[in-house]
Amino acid sequence: MEILNKMEGFFDFKDFIVRILKRWRLIVVVAVIFTIALGGIKYVTGISNIGTETSEENDNNSTQSEIQNIKKSIKMLNKGVTRWDEYYSKSKLMHIDSYNAKYYSLVFNISMTGNPYYSDASTAASNCKQNIENGSYFESVSEKTGVSVEDLKDLVLVNVGQSSVEIRGYKYDDLDLQGAIDQLYSIVVTDMEQRYPEKYQYEKMSSTEFTGKDEILIAKQDTIIANGERYISELSSRQRVLAEMEEQTPVVETTTSSVISNTVKYAVVGCVGGIVVAIILGLVLDLLNKTLSDERELKNEYGVKCLAGSNILPKKKNRIDRWIESIRCTKTPLEPEKWAEYVATRISQENMDSRSVLLTGCGVNIVEEKKLLLLKDYLKKKNINLILANSVISDASALTQGENVKNVILAERVGVSEVVLINEEIEIIKGMDKNLVGFVLV
């Protein structure tokens, strides 16, 4: 779940770019290594061959091997184009006017029984989508409704929200899938209840008929058409390469200029390859990272209010890091005194039942953090008693100090506070029936 939550951030383009650029040191190091490795190997092997002619027989064998590989790829692409043509010609979905589409939509919600604060219902929703799209239930639906399995596979689309599932059945000519969708919903729920007895609750939210422009269908049709065009374009490209390679190529002697030229080419390829490898490695490391990446994880995942985010924390010392930060948000860094005054003002504006607040968190030495001590003084001037305590997970005194305090604020640090521990803190705070006012980044 932690990795899935982090993956949601990748779909934001700006955030995706920032995640890549933050690993610029890794990218530079790997790119340099790959450049030196490929360029160096090509240079050494090229220099050792200067003065000798390339064997015509070996060259022909190599060329023939490449030609055979290209022919195999052309054969596979031809099969792909044929399959795409057959699908397009037979598919009812591809011949529906997406700007005047008619469909029946049934939406149901999945929740986890007995735990209001944590739920893996989104996983269950994804499982439902996968099982439906795999056709696991279509034979049963077909037997009960008379709609063919092929039509169900073609005309049924599934969309998944956080913990909700929407099943759409598109109308084509006189073929109406309303009954089939209702039956499919019943079968899905029955199957899930058998697989996970008493674990989830299923609630039918809505069932509606729609006529008009359908953005989801437009995107679906566009994607399928684009896939076909890609097959055709790639096939045409491979056929051109094959025609060129089948022409006789003269044998070229190895010279110093050709060695340098090839070295540069391989160095460029190595550099590009190194950058790609570094980006992939960086993204994997980011996904596996267990610490808090920014305030949005707390706001979006747990719905906790941000009282002081990273935008008012001090800027990075390195110019490149400062530039990367500026892509995500505009920095207005505050000195400790100003920071404490600002946060104190934010806290005093919150609607709290009492004038006492417990400030706790993991990844930060709460009781010795200079800014938090200043914050305590500023809140005292506003008649708010701030109690500083280390994490409620590891420090028993924090629980004792917070017994008679209704309001709690979390203090966390990006890149230090672990997401799993933050989750435990929130569960403990809610379990103690406390008012979680918000969080501050320090």
C-alpha positions in Angstrom: 0.0 0.0 0.0 2.9 2.4 0.8 4.4 1.8 -2.6 1.0 2.2 -4.3 0.4 5.5 -2.6 3.8 6.8 -3.7 3.0 5.7 -7.3 0.0 7.9 -7.3 2.3 11.0 -7.2 4.1 9.8 -10.4 1.0 10.7 -12.5 1.5 14.4 -11.7 3.8 15.5 -14.5 5.5 18.3 -12.5 6.0 16.0 -9.5 7.4 13.3 -11.8 10.0 15.7 -13.3 11.0 16.9 -9.8 11.4 13.3 -8.6 13.8 12.7 -11.5 15.8 15.9 -11.1 16.3 15.4 -7.4 18.4 12.4 -8.3 20.7 14.5 -10.5 23.9 13.4 -8.7 23.0 9.8 -9.4 22.2 10.6 -13.0 25.5 12.4 -13.6 27.6 9.7 -12.0 25.9 6.8 -13.9 25.9 8.7 -17.2 29.7 9.4 -16.8 30.4 5.8 -16.0 28.4 4.5 -19.0 30.0 7.1 -21.3 33.5 6.2 -20.3 32.8 2.4 -20.3 31.2 2.2 -23.8 33.3 4.9 -25.4 36.5 3.5 -23.9 35.7 -0.1 -24.9 35.0 1.0 -28.5 38.1 3.1 -28.6 40.4 0.3 -27.4 38.9 -2.3 -29.7 39.0 0.1 -32.6 42.6 1.1 -32.1 43.7 -2.5 -31.9 42.1 -3.2 -35.3 43.8 -0.2 -37.1 45.8 -1.5 -40.1 43.7 -4.7 -40.5 40.8 -5.1 -42.9 37.4 -6.3 -41.7 36.8 -9.8 -42.9 34.3 -9.7 -45.8 33.1 -13.1 -44.7 32.5 -12.1 -41.1 30.9 -8.9 -42.3 28.5 -10.8 -44.5 27.7 -13.3 -41.7 26.9 -10.4 -39.4 24.8 -8.6 -41.9 22.8 -11.8 -42.7 22.2 -12.4 -39.0 20.8 -8.9 -38.7 18.7 -9.4 -41.8 17.2 -12.6 -40.3 16.4 -10.8 -37.0 14.7 -8.0 -38.9 12.6 -10.5 -40.9 11.5 -12.2 -37.7 10.4 -8.9 -36.3 8.5 -8.1 -39.5 6.7 -11.4 -39.3 5.7 -10.7 -35.7 4.5 -7.1 -36.6 2.5 -8.5 -39.5 0.7 -10.8 -37.1 0.1 -7.9 -34.8 -1.4 -5.8 -37.6 -3.6 -8.7 -38.7 -4.9 -9.2 -35.2 -5.6 -5.5 -34.8 -7.5 -5.4 -38.2 -9.6 -8.4 -37.1 -10.4 -6.8 -33.7 -11.3 -3.4 -35.3 -13.6 -4.9 -37.9 -15.4 -7.2 -35.4 -15.5 -4.8 -32.4 -18.9 -3.2 -31.7 -17.2 -0.8 -29.2 -15.0 0.7 -31.9 -18.1 1.5 -34.0 -20.0 3.3 -31.3 -20.3 7.1 -31.8 -18.4 8.2 -28.7 -20.0 11.7 -29.0 -23.5 10.2 -28.7 -22.8 7.1 -26.7 -25.4 5.2 -24.7 -24.5 3.1 -21.7 -25.8 1.8 -18.4 -23.6 2.5 -15.4 -23.6 0.8 -12.1 -21.4 2.1 -9.3 -20.7 0.3 -6.0 -18.4 1.1 -3.1 -16.2 -1.3 -1.1 -15.3 -0.7 2.5 -13.4 -2.7 5.1 -15.6 -4.1 7.9 -14.8 -2.9 11.4 -12.0 -0.4 10.8 -13.0 3.2 9.9 -9.4 4.5 10.0 -7.6 2.1 7.7 -8.8 0.3 4.7 -7.3 -1.8 1.9 -10.6 -1.5 0.0 -8.8 0.1 -2.9 -6.9 -3.3 -3.4 -10.2 -5.1 -3.4 -11.6 -2.7 -5.9 -8.6 -3.2 -8.2 -9.1 -7.0 -7.8 -12.7 -6.6 -8.9 -11.6 -4.7 -12.0 -9.0 -7.2 -12.9 -11.3 -10.2 -12.5 -14.0 -8.6 -14.6 -11.6 -7.5 -17.4 -10.1 -11.0 -17.4 -13.5 -12.4 -18.2 -13.8 -14.5 -15.1 -17.5 -13.8 -14.7 -18.7 -13.4 -18.3 -19.7 -17.1 -18.9 -22.0 -17.0 -15.8 -23.5 -13.7 -16.9 -23.9 -15.1 -20.5 -25.7 -18.2 -19.2 -28.2 -16.1 -17.2 -28.8 -13.2 -19.6 -28.2 -14.7 -23.1 -25.6 -12.0 -24.0 -22.6 -13.6 -25.7 -19.3 -13.7 -23.9 -17.7 -11.9 -26.8 -20.1 -9.0 -26.6 -19.5 -8.7 -22.8 -15.8 -8.6 -23.3 -16.2 -6.0 -26.0 -18.9 -3.7 -24.5 -18.2 -3.8 -20.8 -15.7 -1.3 -19.4 -14.6 -1.0 -15.7 -13.4 2.1 -13.9 -12.0 2.1 -10.4 -11.8 5.0 -7.9 -10.2 5.0 -4.4 -12.6 2.3 -3.2 -15.4 2.4 -5.7 -16.0 0.4 -8.9 -18.0 1.5 -11.9 -19.2 -1.1 -14.4 -20.4 0.3 -17.8 -22.3 -1.6 -20.4 -22.5 0.1 -23.8 -25.6 -0.1 -25.9 -25.1 -1.1 -29.5 -28.1 -1.1 -31.9 -30.7 -3.2 -30.1 -28.2 -4.9 -27.7 -28.8 -3.4 -24.2 -26.6 -4.6 -21.4 -28.5 -3.2 -18.4 -29.7 -6.6 -17.2 -26.2 -8.1 -17.9 -24.6 -5.4 -15.8 -27.0 -5.9 -12.9 -26.3 -9.6 -13.1 -22.5 -9.1 -13.3 -22.6 -6.9 -10.1 -24.5 -9.6 -8.2 -22.0 -12.3 -9.3 -19.0 -10.1 -8.5 -20.2 -9.3 -5.0 -21.1 -13.0 -4.4 -17.6 -14.1 -5.5 -15.8 -11.5 -3.4 -17.9 -12.4 -0.3 -16.9 -16.0 -0.8 -13.2 -15.1 -1.2 -13.1 -12.7 1.7 -15.9 -13.7 4.1 -17.0 -10.8 6.4 -13.9 -8.7 5.5 -15.6 -6.2 3.2 -18.9 -4.4 2.8 -20.4 -3.7 -0.6 -22.8 -0.9 -1.2 -24.5 -0.1 -4.5 -24.2 3.7 -4.9 -26.0 4.3 -8.2 -27.3 2.8 -11.4 -27.9 5.3 -14.2 -28.4 5.4 -18.0 -26.4 7.9 -20.0 -26.5 9.3 -23.5 -24.0 11.8 -24.8 -20.3 12.6 -25.2 -18.3 9.9 -23.4 -14.7 11.0 -22.6 -13.7 7.5 -21.4 -14.9 5.9 -24.6 -13.1 8.5 -26.7 -9.8 7.8 -24.9 -10.4 4.0 -25.2 -11.0 4.2 -28.9 -8.1 6.7 -29.5 -5.7 4.3 -27.6 -6.7 1.3 -29.7 -6.4 3.2 -32.9 -3.0 4.6 -31.9 -1.8 1.1 -31.1 -2.8 0.0 -34.6 -1.1 2.9 -36.2 2.0 2.2 -34.2 2.1 -1.4 -35.5 1.8 -0.2 -39.0 4.4 2.5 -38.6 6.9 0.2 -37.0 6.2 -2.5 -39.7 6.9 0.1 -42.5 10.1 1.2 -40.8 11.4 -2.3 -40.5 10.6 -3.1 -44.1 12.6 0.0 -45.2 15.6 -1.0 -43.1 15.4 -4.5 -44.5 15.4 -3.2 -48.1 18.5 -1.1 -47.3 20.4 -3.9 -45.6 19.8 -6.3 -48.4 21.7 -4.0 -50.7 25.4 -4.9 -50.9 27.5 -2.9 -48.5 31.2 -2.3 -49.3 33.8 -3.4 -46.8 35.4 -0.4 -45.0 38.9 -0.4 -43.6 39.3 0.6 -39.9 41.0 4.0 -39.7 41.8 6.4 -36.9 39.0 8.8 -38.0 36.4 6.0 -38.0 37.6 4.8 -34.6 37.1 8.3 -33.2 33.8 8.7 -34.9 32.6 5.3 -33.5 33.9 6.1 -30.1 32.0 9.4 -30.0 28.8 7.5 -31.1 29.2 4.9 -28.5 30.0 7.5 -25.8 26.8 9.3 -26.7 24.8 6.1 -26.6 26.5 5.2 -23.3 25.6 8.7 -21.9 21.9 8.4 -22.9 21.7 4.8 -21.7 23.3 5.8 -18.4 20.8 8.6 -17.9 17.9 6.2 -18.6 19.3 3.6 -16.2 19.9 6.3 -13.5 16.3 7.6 -13.9 14.8 4.1 -13.6 17.1 3.4 -10.6 16.2 6.7 -9.0 12.5 6.1 -9.4 12.8 2.6 -7.9 14.7 4.0 -5.0 12.0 6.7 -4.6 9.3 4.0 -4.5 11.2 2.0 -2.0 11.9 5.0 0.2 10.1 4.7 3.5 10.4 8.3 4.6 8.1 11.3 4.0 8.8 12.9 0.6 6.6 16.0 1.0 3.6 17.4 2.8 1.2 16.1 0.1 1.6 12.6 1.4 0.1 13.6 4.8 -2.6 15.9 3.2 -3.8 13.5 0.5 -3.4 10.1 2.3 -4.6 11.0 5.8 -6.5 14.3 5.3 -4.3 16.1 7.9 -4.2 19.9 7.6 -0.9 21.5 6.8 -0.1 24.3 9.2 3.5 24.8 8.0 4.8 23.2 4.8 8.2 22.9 3.1 7.7 26.2 1.3 8.7 28.2 4.4 11.6 26.0 5.4 15.2 27.2 4.6 16.4 26.8 1.0 18.9 24.2 0.0 22.5 25.4 -0.1 23.3 23.9 -3.5 22.1 26.1 -6.4 20.9 23.1 -8.4 18.8 21.8 -5.5 17.4 25.3 -5.0 16.4 25.4 -8.7 14.7 22.0 -8.5 12.8 23.1 -5.4 11.6 26.2 -7.3 9.9 24.0 -9.9 7.6 22.4 -7.3 6.8 25.5 -5.3 7.8 29.1 -4.7 10.1 29.3 -1.6 9.5 32.0 1.0 11.9 30.7 3.7 11.6 32.1 7.2 14.2 32.3 9.9 13.4 30.4 13.1 11.9 33.4 14.9 9.7 34.3 12.0 8.8 30.7 11.4 7.7 30.2 15.0 5.7 33.5 14.9 4.0 32.4 11.6 3.1 28.9 12.9 1.8 30.3 16.2 -0.5 32.6 14.3 -1.8 29.7 12.2 -2.4 27.5 15.3 -4.2 30.3 17.2 -6.6 30.7 14.3 -7.7 27.1 14.5 -11.0 26.3 16.2 -9.9 24.4 19.3 -12.0 23.4 22.3 -9.2 24.0 24.8 -6.1 26.2 25.0 -3.6 23.3 25.4 -1.9 21.5 22.5 0.4 18.5 22.5 3.0 18.6 19.8 4.6 15.3 18.9 6.2 13.5 16.0 8.8 11.0 14.8 12.1 11.8 13.0 12.6 15.0 15.1 13.9 15.6 18.6 10.8 17.5 19.6 11.9 18.7 23.0 15.3 20.1 21.8 14.3 21.5 18.4 15.0 25.2 18.5 12.1 26.3 16.3 9.6 24.3 18.4 10.9 25.9 21.6 10.5 29.3 20.0 7.0 28.2 18.9 6.1 27.3 22.5 7.1 30.8 23.6 5.0 32.6 20.9 2.0 30.4 21.7 2.3 31.3 25.4 1.9 34.9 24.4 -1.4 33.9 22.8 -2.5 32.1 25.9 -2.0 28.7 24.3 -0.1 26.1 26.3 2.1 24.0 23.9 3.4 20.7 25.4 6.4 19.3 23.5 6.8 15.5 23.6 8.7 13.0 21.5 6.9 10.4 19.4 3.9 8.8 21.0 5.1 5.5 19.6 8.5 5.4 21.3 8.1 7.7 24.3 5.7 6.6 27.0 5.9 10.1 28.6 4.3 11.5 25.5 1.2 9.4 26.2 1.1 10.5 29.8 1.5 14.2 29.0 -1.2 14.0 26.4 -3.9 12.3 28.6 -5.6 15.5 29.5 -4.9 17.4 26.3 -7.6 17.4 23.6 -5.6 18.9 20.7 -2.6 17.3 19.0 -0.2 18.6 16.3 2.3 16.5 14.5 5.8 17.7 13.7 7.6 15.8 11.0 10.7 16.1 8.8 10.9 15.3 5.1 13.4 12.6 4.3 13.6 11.5 8.0 10.1 10.7 9.4 9.0 7.3 8.3 5.6 7.0 6.7 4.8 3.8 8.6 5.5 5.4 11.9 3.5 8.5 11.0 0.6 6.2 10.2 0.9 4.6 13.6 1.0 8.0 15.3 -2.2 9.0 13.6 -3.9 5.8 14.6 -2.8 6.2 18.2 -4.0 9.8 18.3 -7.3 9.0 16.9 -7.6 5.9 19.2 -7.1 8.3 22.1 -10.1 10.4 20.8 -7.8 13.4 20.3 -8.4 16.3 17.9 -5.7 16.1 15.3 -5.4 19.9 14.5 -2.7 19.5 11.7 1.0 19.0 11.1 4.1 21.2 10.7 7.3 20.3 8.8 10.5 21.3 10.6 
